[in-house]
């Protein structure tokens, strides 16, 4: 096949494949290879007690698993630099994580919401635009809240607050790194 007839010319190249592999690897291996860190271990106990005064949510083992920090989500703001190859990489990495989930089969749908959220980051990719990452946080938090409520049967308010804090915290850390990379012009 000649270069002129190649339908993947310019779309599929080595650098894009490399971004795909790196983002998938960071997402999957970062979550599966590192010790599981739940938001419950990072937040102060008085804040957790204010969010969940009954203590039921904090005692739920499945919610601890569901609110485990996924390091690959810190890459979400970098979608503005990396494009669709990173969207597919992070989504694939999340799918690998979901196949090992202790929450249940419902968690296999989570990568779909990750993909949608990352797609919105790509759509609102203007420099410094916070709208895309906020949509990502909202979409993934709503989904995780639904999963948490359906799996545990707990109250919606504490579960929703904890998922929002978890997702916002992860993406905020990534957004700070994104702003630093943009300021230093690392990816230009």
GICORKA-V433035 format. One record per backbone hydrogen bond with DSSP energy under -1.0 kcal/mol. NH is the residue of the N-H (numbers start at 1). CO is the residue of the C=O. Records with the same first field share a line. If there is no record, write none. Layout:
NH->CO  CO
This chain:
9->6
11->8
12->8
17->13
18->14
19->15
20->16
21->17
22->18
23->19
24->20
25->21
26->22
27->23
28->24
29->25
30->26
31->27
32->28
33->29
39->67
41->38
43->39
48->44
49->45
50->46
51->47
52->48
59->55
64->60
65->61
66->62
67->63
68->65
69->37
73->70
74->71
75->72
76->73
78->75
79->76
80->77
81->78
82->78
83->79
87->83
88->84
89->85
90->86
91->87
92->88
93->89
94->90
95->91
96->92
97->93
98->94
99->95
100->97
101->98
107->104
108->105
109->106
110->107
112->109
114->110
115->111
116->112
117->113
118->114
119->115
120->116
121->117
122->118
123->119
124->120
129->126
134->130
135->131
136->132
137->133
138->134
139->135
140->136
141->137
142->138
143->139
144->140
145->141
146->142
147->143
148->144
149->145
150->146
151->147
152->148
153->149
159->155
160->156
161->157
162->158
163->159
164->160
165->161
166->162
167->163
168->164
169->165
170->166
171->167
172->168
173->169
174->170
175->171
176->172
177->173
178->174
179->175
180->176
181->177
182->178
183->179
184->180
186->181
